[in-house]
Amino acid sequence: MKRIAGVILLLVVLYAMLIWADPINATRWGNIKDVLSQQAFFGVLTLGVGVVIVTGGIDLSIGSVVGMSAVLFGVLMKSGVPPYLALLITLASGAVIGTIHATLITRLKLQPFLVTLCGLFVYRGLARMLSPNGQVGINSIITDEQTKGDPAFAQTLTDQLGTLREVLIGKTLESEFAFPNQAIVLLVLALLVGVLLHKSVWGRYWYALGHNENAAKYAGIRVERNKFTVYILCSTLASLGGILTILDYGGVNPVSIGEGWELYAITGAVLGGCSLRGGEGSVVGMVFGAAVLPLLKNLISFVGSIPWVMDRVKIDPVIPALIGLTLLLGTIADESFRRRLKS
């Protein structure tokens, strides 16, 4: 509870600093909506990696899975696959990736760090192979269908894609006052994952794995089956993140989309109370922890617009440094908290 209170206090301080940096623009609904959308998006990814961390594992491939899934969704639609079917196929691809990870970790006894690190490069390469010509845009697909002389199919795509986007993202990209539905998606997923983690026998097994895998095995817990579950859940949520990304942006670049986003998710989980040693963490903490880095990034951009700061500091290089520093401080806080409990 103290860890959650700490991250909430940090968010309050960051919001206060944001308002101080630019009280007019920071309180505009357009800016609040953008920050909330980013927080909700990374919250979805954080939920996935959070349950993996609870079991004592790690997944470094999340960003690349997001990129590959975004490209796959666009390529499927460009091939004439209806949006709803493309969504199911993309989510299924994430489940397959999680299955591959779990198989290598449980059957071949490979380290999760190594398996998912290799996956980080493999899935980025697959994204480039799926779209060797670069940019993948779903907005141009409808135009292409219209030029092919099939206006009926183009209208069907327009309706289905519009409905899908309205459900997952919000009303329209152009509407400044539209509510970001990513926040609703996050709340629904957080509720489902929260029930699994805190109110079901599955969750008790996951915590037991993180505390002591050998003891859990001798207690009769099916270790391999539970690892399959959490890795499939993590990669499937990452694929959902890829769909949310291309629906929001309208187009993605397979070279750069999702790059480094696994660090946002892992940092959010750690800040929210998930111990990298396993056995600790809560869904509420994951949601609040995921909100820190997007807000911090927004704060840096506002501070960077202050004239006397612009003349002295380049903002873009500061962001990766702050992500690393935030992760380090979160790890130090986690270790200090664990030692205090033992003493």
C-alpha positions in Angstrom: 0.0 0.0 0.0 2.9 2.4 0.8 4.4 1.7 -2.7 1.1 2.7 -4.3 0.8 5.8 -2.2 4.3 6.8 -3.2 3.6 6.5 -6.9 0.3 8.5 -6.5 2.3 11.2 -4.7 4.8 11.2 -7.5 2.0 11.7 -10.1 0.5 14.6 -8.1 3.9 16.3 -8.0 4.5 15.8 -11.7 1.0 17.2 -12.5 1.7 20.2 -10.3 5.1 20.8 -12.1 3.3 20.5 -15.4 0.8 23.2 -14.5 3.6 25.3 -13.2 5.6 25.0 -16.5 2.7 26.1 -18.7 -0.6 26.7 -16.8 -2.6 27.5 -20.0 -1.6 24.7 -22.4 -1.2 22.1 -19.6 -4.8 22.4 -18.6 -6.2 22.3 -22.1 -8.4 19.2 -22.7 -6.4 18.5 -25.9 -3.2 18.1 -23.9 -4.9 16.2 -21.1 -6.4 13.8 -23.6 -3.1 13.2 -25.3 -1.4 12.4 -21.9 -4.3 10.2 -20.8 -4.2 8.3 -24.1 -0.4 7.6 -23.7 -0.9 6.6 -20.1 -3.7 4.2 -20.9 -1.7 2.7 -23.9 1.4 2.0 -21.8 -0.9 0.8 -19.0 -2.1 -2.0 -21.3 1.5 -3.0 -22.0 2.4 -2.7 -18.3 -0.4 -5.1 -17.3 1.1 -7.8 -19.5 4.7 -7.5 -18.4 3.6 -6.9 -14.8 2.1 -10.4 -14.5 5.2 -11.9 -16.0 7.4 -10.0 -13.5 5.2 -11.2 -10.7 6.1 -14.8 -11.6 9.8 -13.9 -11.6 10.1 -13.6 -15.4 10.7 -10.8 -17.8 9.8 -9.9 -21.4 12.0 -7.6 -23.4 10.3 -8.2 -26.7 7.1 -6.1 -26.0 8.1 -3.1 -28.1 9.0 -5.3 -31.1 5.7 -7.3 -30.8 3.8 -4.0 -30.8 5.6 -2.9 -34.0 5.2 -6.3 -35.7 1.5 -6.5 -34.7 0.8 -2.9 -36.0 2.4 -3.7 -39.3 0.6 -7.1 -39.5 -2.8 -5.5 -39.0 -2.1 -3.0 -41.7 -0.8 -5.6 -44.1 -3.8 -7.8 -43.5 -6.2 -5.0 -44.2 -4.3 -4.1 -47.3 -4.7 -7.7 -48.5 -8.5 -7.3 -48.2 -9.0 -8.9 -44.8 -11.9 -7.3 -42.9 -10.8 -5.2 -39.9 -12.5 -7.5 -37.3 -10.9 -10.6 -38.7 -7.5 -8.8 -39.0 -7.9 -7.9 -35.3 -8.4 -11.6 -34.3 -5.5 -12.8 -36.5 -3.2 -10.2 -35.0 -4.2 -11.0 -31.4 -3.7 -14.7 -32.3 -0.2 -13.9 -33.5 0.6 -12.4 -30.1 -0.7 -15.6 -28.4 1.6 -17.7 -30.7 4.6 -15.5 -29.8 3.8 -16.0 -26.1 3.5 -19.7 -26.6 6.9 -19.8 -28.3 8.5 -17.8 -25.4 7.0 -20.1 -22.8 8.0 -23.2 -24.7 11.7 -22.1 -24.9 11.7 -21.1 -21.3 9.9 -24.2 -19.8 11.0 -27.0 -22.2 14.5 -25.9 -23.1 15.1 -24.2 -19.7 16.4 -21.0 -21.4 16.5 -17.8 -19.4 13.5 -15.5 -20.1 15.9 -12.5 -20.5 17.8 -14.3 -23.3 14.6 -15.6 -25.0 12.8 -12.3 -25.1 15.9 -10.3 -26.0 16.3 -12.5 -29.1 12.6 -12.0 -29.8 13.1 -8.3 -29.7 15.4 -8.5 -32.8 13.4 -11.3 -34.5 10.0 -9.5 -34.4 11.5 -6.2 -35.5 13.0 -8.1 -38.5 9.6 -9.7 -39.2 8.0 -6.3 -39.2 10.4 -5.1 -41.8 9.8 -8.3 -43.9 6.1 -7.8 -43.8 6.5 -4.3 -45.2 9.8 -4.0 -47.1 8.7 -0.8 -48.7 8.4 1.0 -45.3 5.4 2.9 -44.1 2.1 1.0 -43.6 -1.0 3.1 -43.6 -4.6 2.0 -43.1 -6.0 5.4 -44.2 -4.8 4.8 -47.8 -6.3 1.3 -48.0 -9.9 2.6 -48.4 -8.7 5.0 -51.1 -7.0 2.1 -52.9 -10.2 0.1 -52.8 -12.1 3.0 -54.3 -9.7 3.4 -57.1 -10.0 -0.4 -57.9 -13.6 0.3 -58.7 -15.1 -1.5 -55.7 -16.9 1.3 -53.8 -19.2 -1.1 -52.0 -16.3 -3.0 -50.4 -14.6 0.4 -49.7 -17.7 1.6 -47.9 -17.8 -1.7 -45.9 -14.2 -1.2 -44.9 -14.9 2.4 -43.9 -17.8 1.5 -41.7 -16.0 -1.4 -40.0 -12.8 0.4 -39.5 -14.6 3.4 -38.2 -16.6 1.4 -35.7 -13.5 -0.5 -34.5 -11.6 2.7 -34.1 -14.4 4.4 -32.3 -14.6 1.5 -29.8 -10.9 1.2 -29.1 -9.6 4.7 -29.6 -12.4 7.3 -29.5 -14.6 9.3 -31.8 -12.3 10.9 -34.4 -8.7 12.0 -34.7 -9.9 15.5 -35.6 -12.2 15.9 -32.6 -10.3 17.8 -29.9 -13.0 17.0 -27.3 -13.2 13.3 -27.9 -12.6 11.1 -24.9 -9.8 8.6 -25.3 -11.3 5.2 -25.2 -7.9 3.7 -24.5 -8.6 4.6 -20.9 -11.8 2.6 -20.9 -10.0 -0.3 -22.6 -7.3 -0.1 -19.9 -9.9 -0.1 -17.1 -11.7 -3.2 -18.5 -8.4 -5.0 -18.9 -7.2 -4.0 -15.4 -10.4 -5.3 -13.9 -10.0 -8.7 -15.7 -6.3 -9.0 -14.9 -7.0 -7.8 -11.3 -9.6 -10.6 -10.9 -7.1 -13.2 -12.2 -4.2 -11.9 -10.1 -5.9 -11.1 -6.8 -9.1 -13.1 -6.7 -8.4 -16.4 -8.4 -6.3 -19.5 -7.7 -4.3 -18.6 -10.8 -3.0 -15.4 -9.2 -2.0 -17.2 -6.0 0.0 -19.6 -8.2 1.7 -16.7 -10.0 2.8 -15.1 -6.7 4.0 -18.5 -5.5 6.1 -18.9 -8.6 7.7 -15.5 -8.0 8.5 -16.2 -4.4 10.0 -19.6 -4.8 9.5 -21.7 -8.0 10.9 -24.9 -6.5 8.7 -24.7 -3.5 5.7 -24.0 -5.8 6.6 -27.1 -7.8 6.9 -29.3 -4.8 3.5 -27.9 -3.6 1.9 -29.4 -6.7 1.6 -26.2 -8.7 1.9 -26.8 -12.4 4.7 -24.4 -13.1 4.9 -24.8 -16.8 1.2 -24.3 -17.4 1.2 -21.1 -15.4 4.3 -19.8 -17.3 2.5 -20.4 -20.5 -0.5 -18.5 -19.3 1.4 -15.3 -18.3 3.6 -15.2 -21.4 0.7 -15.7 -23.7 -1.2 -12.9 -21.8 1.8 -10.6 -22.1 2.3 -11.0 -25.8 -1.4 -10.9 -26.6 -1.7 -7.5 -24.8 1.4 -6.3 -26.7 -0.4 -7.3 -30.0 -3.4 -5.3 -28.8 -1.1 -2.4 -28.3 0.0 -2.7 -31.9 -3.6 -2.5 -33.1 -4.2 0.5 -30.9 -1.1 2.1 -32.3 -2.0 1.8 -36.0 -5.6 2.8 -35.3 -4.5 5.9 -33.5 -1.6 7.0 -35.8 -3.3 5.9 -39.0 0.1 4.6 -40.2 3.3 3.1 -38.8 6.9 2.7 -39.8 8.2 -0.9 -39.2 11.7 0.4 -38.5 10.9 2.6 -35.5 7.4 1.9 -34.2 7.4 0.4 -30.7 11.2 0.9 -30.3 12.1 1.1 -26.6 8.5 0.8 -25.4 9.3 -2.3 -23.4 11.3 0.0 -21.1 8.2 2.1 -20.5 6.2 -1.0 -19.6 8.9 -2.5 -17.3 9.6 0.8 -15.6 5.9 1.4 -15.0 5.6 -2.1 -13.4 8.6 -1.5 -11.2 7.4 2.0 -10.1 4.0 0.4 -9.4 5.4 -2.1 -6.9 6.4 -5.1 -9.0 9.6 -6.5 -7.8 12.1 -7.7 -10.4 12.8 -10.6 -8.1 9.2 -11.8 -8.5 6.4 -12.5 -6.1 5.2 -8.9 -5.6 3.0 -6.5 -7.5 -0.6 -5.3 -7.8 -2.8 -4.3 -10.8 -3.6 -0.9 -9.2 0.2 -0.2 -8.8 0.8 -1.2 -12.4 -1.8 1.2 -13.7 -0.5 4.1 -11.7 3.1 3.2 -12.4 2.4 3.2 -16.1 1.2 6.8 -15.9 4.5 8.2 -14.7 6.7 8.1 -17.7 4.2 9.5 -20.3 3.5 12.4 -17.8 7.2 12.9 -17.3 7.8 13.0 -21.0 5.0 15.6 -21.4 6.5 17.7 -18.6 9.9 17.7 -20.2 8.4 18.9 -23.5 6.7 21.8 -21.7 9.8 22.7 -19.7 11.8 22.5 -22.9 9.5 25.2 -24.5 10.5 27.7 -21.8 12.8 30.2 -23.6 15.7 30.1 -21.1 15.7 26.3 -21.1 15.6 26.1 -24.9 18.8 28.2 -25.1 20.7 25.8 -22.8 19.4 22.3 -23.0 18.5 19.9 -25.9 15.4 18.1 -24.7 15.3 14.9 -26.9 18.5 13.4 -25.5 17.2 14.0 -21.9 14.2 11.7 -22.3 16.1 8.3 -22.5 18.4 9.4 -19.7 15.4 10.1 -17.5 13.8 6.8 -18.4 17.0 5.0 -17.3 17.3 7.1 -14.2 13.6 6.5 -13.2 14.0 2.7 -13.7 17.2 2.8 -11.5 15.5 4.8 -8.8 12.5 2.5 -8.9 14.8 -0.5 -8.5 16.7 1.1 -5.6 13.4 1.9 -3.9 12.2 -1.7 -4.4 15.4 -3.1 -2.9 15.3 -0.7 0.0 11.6 -1.6 0.7 12.4 -5.4 0.7 15.3 -5.0 3.1 13.2 -2.9 5.4 10.6 -5.7 5.5 13.2 -8.3 6.3 14.8 -6.2 9.1 
